[in-house]
């Protein structure tokens, strides 16, 4: 692996113009495809294998011409203080709105408040329902404008009019996540490298990768059925790992230049060593993201595959575009004093000297002083037990709130009070009760009943008598009169645990009800769908976690040729995942510090969040594990004692891993500036996971465990040693090659990157 990548790096260095033209051509092709692509499909709400989805499918089958999940608008009217919606003037305004809405395009049905049960008991609040025969994404501007005009006329009458539903849903503010993330990443890179060019190169290549990935997703959206949400995670991860992977290659290039290698040879060595770690780190991320497809949720599958493609693109760019750019500007990424001839560059960007270090061994130090990473590693080696206990106890304490995890899908109640959806939600809850915002839809299949209407009446009566049910609407039959739809209003809010218990109770009592009625029924609706999806994802969480941990163990055993190092990595990963999940529950469910993030309403954790966190954090955790421990393994293979190898790994990698983690945290935290609560949750969860994994697990837990294990950390049973293929991530073959070739000698660098190396292949 290392030898192949070494040759690839030197080839890209020499053929830099061709490499650049190739990637420009790729970007041009996918951009052309994106500009000419048809609109992406709707976000897939299909959830195979759950009852709520089967009921939706039955409605679509028995009620042709309508969509069970078609667009709808619930228009809420609140009378001024002291008035009632049933007064002559207010009623006239409401009737006029209903009439105008019914004449709008794409409207399937309009139900007036006065035709059913749409007026509250105190007559202060009423609502009308407008349903469309298409989904929300298929509504035309004319349809939306017609409804908005009717609403404005009703407001002019003095009524407070708010709108819920999907037809006129307010777009959440996107925030400045990408801009903030890139800006903070640039600052971190400048501080790390002390060079604008060295900082700009990872940013440039990451933006190239994101551009190629996003354009590809748009171009292939209609062909592969990728929805508009697929690109959100791809952009977030593609930007983060794209910067990190380029950062590691550039950092190793500067280190090799510090040893006296010419630009071309340094590029080859950087790609052969750091590039090997990039390949395996990227592979772990791709495996974790692609593995989301086995869950069986189409949206997760799309997001996982799209993000995996973005990560793969980042890996390819780090291995080809980065060495090509180093060939164009071989000295630009070096520190200023080195470019001016003031010395050779060390990993921290300062001058270096060769001499007797504090360890008594000949080595490289920056101005004779040990780096912070080296000093920290020595501190951990001296006190491994207290450091290990502190890290485990600290993360364990943060993980405790995860035991109270409640999964669901936040709705209008989680939106800002500045939105009309939230105000409509609150008005309906005040006027009709908290359960009115989350009705259950019951689909009765009376095709085999002797008297379908009597069967539906029997089921309606049983449902109405269930504890926790406030009311059951009149049945709505299809044209064949063999299928009916009922709306069941719970007494509790959609996200309340008692509503979840009610759904389970109805389904548990179903056999007796169906037997008495001679017909079957299923429970669906948004509330039931969210409950079913949460249960499906919760059931899949532990198996998926076992799969990714198992993959981590096998892959790291292959990379490090050790049994205990992968075991330690898996345990550390579990600690960081549970701690970040506990932090999410503490903020977004329990409300501690929610105001600081602009979260106005707490509630259940988004159903997909835990399993996304497990998959994404797995990949990112293995990134840091491979980059940090591979340097320790490299030092150990080259003859250093276990403790010295840990110090060496920190000396060369701690600063860069810290910068990479800060960059990822900046990118993820930037997405917390958006207005959507779910986006804030994702950004917060990933940023906290990187914080815990990079700064607690990799910087404290890992060296403490390795210090306690000593040589046993690198033990591998002989049968496994013979069975496992050798991948040479640590570049041992390159070290042997350098040992038999002449030592590199400094040579004058030219600005065009064509300096001849003292060592060739």
C-alpha positions, 0 to 999 in steps of 0.5 A, spaced: 500 500 500 505 505 502 509 503 496 503 504 491 501 510 494 508 513 494 509 512 486 502 515 485 504 521 489 510 522 485 506 521 479 501 526 480 507 531 482 510 530 475 504 530 471 501 535 475 498 539 469 494 533 467 492 531 474 489 538 474 486 538 467 483 531 469 479 534 475 477 540 472 474 536 466 471 532 472 468 538 475 465 541 468 462 534 466 458 533 473 456 541 473 454 541 466 450 535 468 447 538 474 445 544 470 441 540 466 438 535 471 431 535 472 428 536 479 430 531 484 424 527 487 421 528 493 424 527 500 422 519 501 417 518 506 416 511 505 418 506 511 417 499 508 416 494 514 411 498 518 404 498 520 403 506 518 406 505 511 402 499 510 396 503 512 398 509 507 399 504 501 392 502 503 389 509 502 392 510 496 390 504 493 382 504 495 382 512 494 385 513 487 386 520 485 388 522 492 395 521 496 395 519 503 400 524 504 398 529 500 399 536 501 394 539 506 393 546 510 390 547 517 387 554 517 386 556 524 382 562 526 382 566 533 377 571 534 379 577 538 378 578 545 371 578 547 368 575 541 366 568 538 368 565 531 360 564 530 358 571 530 355 574 524 361 578 521 367 573 523 363 567 520 362 571 514 369 572 513 371 564 514 365 562 509 368 567 504 375 564 505 373 557 505 369 558 498 375 562 495 380 556 497 375 551 494 376 554 488 383 554 488 387 550 483 390 542 485 385 543 491 381 536 493 377 538 498 375 543 503 372 542 510 369 548 513 369 549 521 361 549 521 360 543 517 363 538 522 367 539 529 371 545 527 369 550 532 372 549 540 367 549 545 368 556 547 367 558 540 374 562 541 377 558 536 376 554 529 379 551 523 378 549 516 382 544 513 384 544 505 387 538 502 390 537 495 391 532 490 398 532 490 404 532 495 407 539 498 413 539 493 408 538 487 404 544 489 404 550 484 406 557 486 399 559 483 396 554 488 400 557 494 398 564 492 391 563 491 390 560 498 395 566 501 390 571 498 384 568 501 388 568 508 390 575 507 383 577 506 380 573 512 386 577 516 383 584 514 376 582 517 380 582 524 381 575 525 387 572 527 389 567 522 395 562 522 396 556 518 399 549 519 400 543 515 405 542 509 402 546 504 405 553 506 410 550 510 415 556 512 422 554 510 427 555 516 433 560 516 439 556 513 444 560 517 451 561 515 454 554 517 458 553 511 461 560 511 462 560 518 465 553 518 470 554 512 472 561 516 474 558 522 477 552 519 482 557 515 484 560 522 486 554 525 490 552 519 493 558 519 495 558 526 497 550 525 502 551 519 504 559 519 503 559 512 497 562 508 499 557 502 499 551 507 492 553 510 489 555 503 491 548 500 487 544 504 481 549 503 481 549 496 482 542 495 476 541 500 472 546 496 473 542 490 471 535 493 465 538 495 463 541 488 464 535 485 460 531 490 454 536 490 454 537 483 454 529 482 448 528 487 444 533 483 446 530 476 444 523 479 438 525 483 433 524 478 436 517 475 438 514 482 432 517 486 436 522 491 432 527 494 434 534 496 436 532 503 441 527 500 446 533 499 446 536 506 450 531 510 454 530 504 456 537 504 457 537 511 462 531 512 465 532 505 467 539 507 470 536 514 474 530 511 476 534 505 480 539 509 482 534 514 485 529 509 489 534 505 491 537 512 495 530 514 498 530 507 501 537 507 503 536 514 507 530 512 510 533 506 513 539 510 516 534 515 519 530 510 522 536 507 525 538 514 529 531 513 532 534 507 528 531 502 527 534 495 519 536 493 518 530 489 521 525 494 517 529 500 511 528 496 512 521 494 513 519 502 507 524 504 502 520 500 506 513 501 505 514 509 500 519 511 496 517 504 496 510 507 492 513 513 488 517 509 485 511 505 484 506 511 481 512 515 476 514 509 475 507 508 472 506 515 467 512 514 465 510 507 463 503 510 460 506 516 456 511 512 454 505 506 452 501 512 446 505 513 443 502 507 442 496 511 437 499 516 431 499 511 429 507 511 430 510 504 432 517 507 438 514 511 440 510 505 440 516 500 444 520 505 449 515 507 450 513 500 451 520 498 455 522 504 460 516 502 461 518 495 463 525 498 468 522 503 471 517 497 471 524 493 475 527 498 480 521 499 481 521 491 483 528 491 488 528 497 491 522 494 492 526 487 490 533 487 494 535 493 501 532 490 499 536 484 499 542 487 505 541 491 508 540 485 506 547 482 508 550 489 513 546 492 515 551 497 509 555 498 507 551 503 513 552 507 514 557 513 516 564 511 523 563 515 524 557 511 522 560 504 527 566 506 533 561 507 532 561 515 532 554 516 528 548 515 521 547 517 519 542 522 512 540 523 510 546 527 512 551 522 518 553 526 526 552 525 528 545 527 535 543 529 538 536 530 541 534 537 541 530 543 533 531 546 531 530 553 530 523 552 538 522 551 536 520 544 538 523 537 532 526 534 529 533 532 526 538 536 523 545 535 528 550 537 530 545 542 524 545 546 519 539 546 512 540 543 506 541 548 504 534 545 510 531 547 510 534 554 502 531 554 504 524 552 510 524 557 505 526 563 500 520 561 506 515 561 507 517 568 500 517 570 496 512 566 491 510 571 489 517 574 488 519 566 484 513 564 480 513 570 478 520 569 477 520 562 472 514 563 469 517 569 468 523 565 465 520 559 461 515 563 457 521 567 456 525 560 453 518 558 448 517 563 442 522 560 442 517 554 438 512 559 432 517 558 433 517 551 426 518 547 426 518 540 421 521 535 420 526 530 419 534 532 414 537 529 411 544 529 411 544 537 419 545 536 419 550 531 420 558 533 414 562 535 416 567 530 413 561 525 405 561 523 406 553 524 408 554 531 402 559 533 397 555 529 399 549 533 399 553 540 392 556 538 389 549 536 392 546 543 389 552 547 382 551 543 381 543 542 386 540 547 394 538 546 392 531 542 388 535 537 395 537 533 396 529 533 390 525 530 391 518 529 388 516 522 385 509 522 384 505 516 378 500 516 378 495 511 371 492 510 371 489 504 370 482 507 364 485 511 357 483 510 355 490 512 361 495 511 358 501 514 356 497 521 363 494 521 366 501 521 361 503 526 363 498 531 370 499 530 369 507 531 365 505 537 370 501 540 376 506 539 371 512 542 371 508 548 379 507 549 382 510 555 386 516 552 381 518 546 377 524 546 373 523 540 373 519 533 371 523 527 365 521 522 367 515 517 369 517 510 368 512 505 371 511 498 367 510 492 366 502 493 364 503 500 368 498 502 374 502 506 373 508 511 378 513 514 377 515 521 380 520 525 382 519 532 384 525 537 388 523 543 388 527 549 395 528 549 400 531 545 403 528 539 410 527 542 407 525 549 409 518 551 402 517 553 400 518 546 405 512 544 402 508 549 395 509 546 397 507 539 400 501 542 393 499 546 389 500 540 393 495 536 394 490 542 386 490 543 385 490 535 384 482 535 378 483 539 375 489 536 376 486 529 373 479 531 367 483 533 366 488 527 368 483 522 373 487 519 380 489 519 383 496 521 390 499 521 393 505 525 397 511 521 397 518 520 403 522 522 403 521 529 403 513 528 408 514 523 413 517 527 412 512 533 413 506 528 419 509 525 422 511 532 421 504 534 424 501 527 430 505 528 431 503 536 430 496 534 436 497 529 440 501 533 444 495 537 445 491 531 448 496 527 452 498 533 455 491 533 456 491 526 460 497 526 464 496 532 465 489 529 468 492 522 472 497 526 475 491 530 477 487 524 479 493 520 484 496 525 487 489 527 488 488 519 492 495 519 495 495 526 496 487 526 494 487 534 488 484 538 488 489 543 489 496 540 482 494 536 479 492 542 481 499 545 479 503 539 472 500 540 471 501 547 473 508 546 469 509 540 463 506 544 464 511 550 465 517 545 458 515 542 454 514 548 457 521 551 455 525 545 448 522 545 447 523 553 449 531 551 444 531 546 439 528 550 441 533 556 440 539 551 435 538 546 430 533 551 431 535 558 433 543 556 439 544 560 443 550 556 438 549 550 437 557 550 444 558 549 443 554 542 436 558 540 432 551 542 425 554 544 422 547 545 425 541 548 422 534 546 424 527 543 430 526 540 430 526 532 429 518 530 434 518 525 439 522 530 442 516 534 443 511 528 446 517 524 451 519 530 453 511 531 455 511 523 458 518 522 462 518 529 464 511 527 468 513 521 470 520 524 473 516 530 477 511 526 480 517 522 483 519 529 485 512 531 488 511 524 492 517 524 495 517 531 496 510 532 499 509 525 505 514 527 506 510 534 506 503 530 511 506 525 515 508 531 515 501 534 516 497 528 522 502 526 525 499 533 523 504 539 520 502 545 513 502 546 513 508 551 518 512 546 513 510 540 507 513 544 511 519 545 513 519 538 506 518 535 504 524 539 510 528 537 508 528 530 501 527 530 498 531 536 498 538 533 495 535 526 490 531 529 488 537 534 487 542 528 483 536 524 479 536 530 478 543 531 476 544 523 471 538 524 468 541 530 468 548 526 464 545 520 459 542 524 458 547 529 457 552 524 450 548 522 448 550 529 446 557 526 441 555 522 433 556 524 431 548 524 431 545 530 433 538 527 439 541 523 442 544 530 441 537 533 445 534 528 451 539 528 451 539 536 451 532 536 457 531 531 461 537 534 460 534 541 462 527 538 468 530 535 470 534 541 470 527 546 473 523 541 479 527 539 481 530 545 478 525 551 479 518 547 485 519 543 489 524 547 488 521 554 484 514 554 489 511 548 496 513 551 494 511 558 491 504 555 497 503 551 502 505 557 499 500 561 499 495 556 506 496 553 509 491 548 502 487 549 499 492 545 502 490 539 501 482 540 498 478 535 497 471 535 501 467 530 495 464 526 492 471 525 499 474 523 500 468 518 492 469 516 492 477 515 495 480 509 500 485 510 498 492 508 504 496 510 500 503 513 506 505 517 510 505 510 515 500 513 517 498 505 519 505 504 523 505 510 527 499 508 528 503 501 531 509 504 536 505 508 539 502 502 539 508 498 543 515 499 541 519 504 538 525 502 542 532 501 539 539 501 538 542 494 536 549 492 529 549 491 526 552 485 519 556 484 517 552 479 517 545 483 522 542 478 527 541 483 531 534 482 531 529 488 537 526 490 533 519 490 529 517 484 525 511 482 
